[in-house]
Amino acid sequence: MTPTARRHMAGLAAAVGFTIGVALTPAAHADGAAPKDWSWPTGEPAAVVRAYAPPEVPWGSGHRGVDLELQVGAPVLAAGDGVAVFAGNLAGRGVVSIEHASGLRTTYEPVESVISAGDHVSRGEIIGYLEAGHCAQGCLHFGLKAGSDLYRDPLSLFERTRVRLLPLGGLAAAVV
């Protein structure tokens, strides 16, 4: 859910006497893949330095992925099983792109690749090492596409946000 949509829902909920609770739950993927089929490209859940912010129109500006905190030189792992469709230099940065059986494609940058286009990779396999240059403190740009031009929030591979309306007052401390 976009920040704008969250704000609109919060305003609506307040107008009718509810608060909004947000819970992270296992993702339900339209492609049939379950969260267990995916793992973080950083090895463990990482801090999000910059969130996914899709453009309002396909050709507009936006942030078509997430930047995950990672030390320069750290291994970058394949998020899922697939085939490398690109591993090389693109616009001055090392980029790896992996096509998955579900039709999804994950991208990783800036990465010094240890694989080549055409290589089969397994979830959790080292595909390269983080290079400097994307964020001042070091971070991995991780992207997700469905089809040729439909970008998705890559964090949706691991979790999804579920919104619940809670009555004001009595359940203010409720955990969702």
Beta strands, then each sheet from edge to edge (+ up, - down):
strand 1: 18-25
strand 2: 48-50
strand 3: 66-69
strand 4: 75-77
strand 5: 82-90
strand 6: 93-99
strand 7: 104-109
strand 8: 111-113
strand 9: 120-121
strand 10: 126-130
strand 11: 139-146
strand 12: 150-152
strand 13: 160-167
sheet 1: 1+ 13-
sheet 2: 2+ 3- 11+ 7- 6+ 5- 9+
sheet 3: 2+ 3- 11+ 12-
sheet 4: 4+ 10- 8+
end
